[in-house]
């Protein structure tokens, strides 16, 4: 089920067993999956590398107290953005684990 595809009979059995909470979980995972796929794409990987490299450069300036106002603002934006991305990734992982647990209980 977690190989990105769900057979119709699996979907029906899952939804019959878990009802609205199961449907909600599948909906959330579908929305989160788009972000994960984008981040794992070649472009997503390059963007993430660039963002982390820029954060590393800015961090040196922040720590040594040589950052100007613009660099401080840019550092804060990147830090916050990476935090949001980390939260999304952690939420996706949590929801996948929740789905796996529901599937184990379901006996599949």
ABEGO torsion letter per residue (X at the ends): XAAGBBBAAAAAAAAAAAEAAAAAAAAAAAAAAAAAAAAABAAAAAAAAAAAAAAAAAAAAAAAGABBAAAAAAAAAAAAAAAAAAAAAAAAAAAAAAAAAAAAAAGX
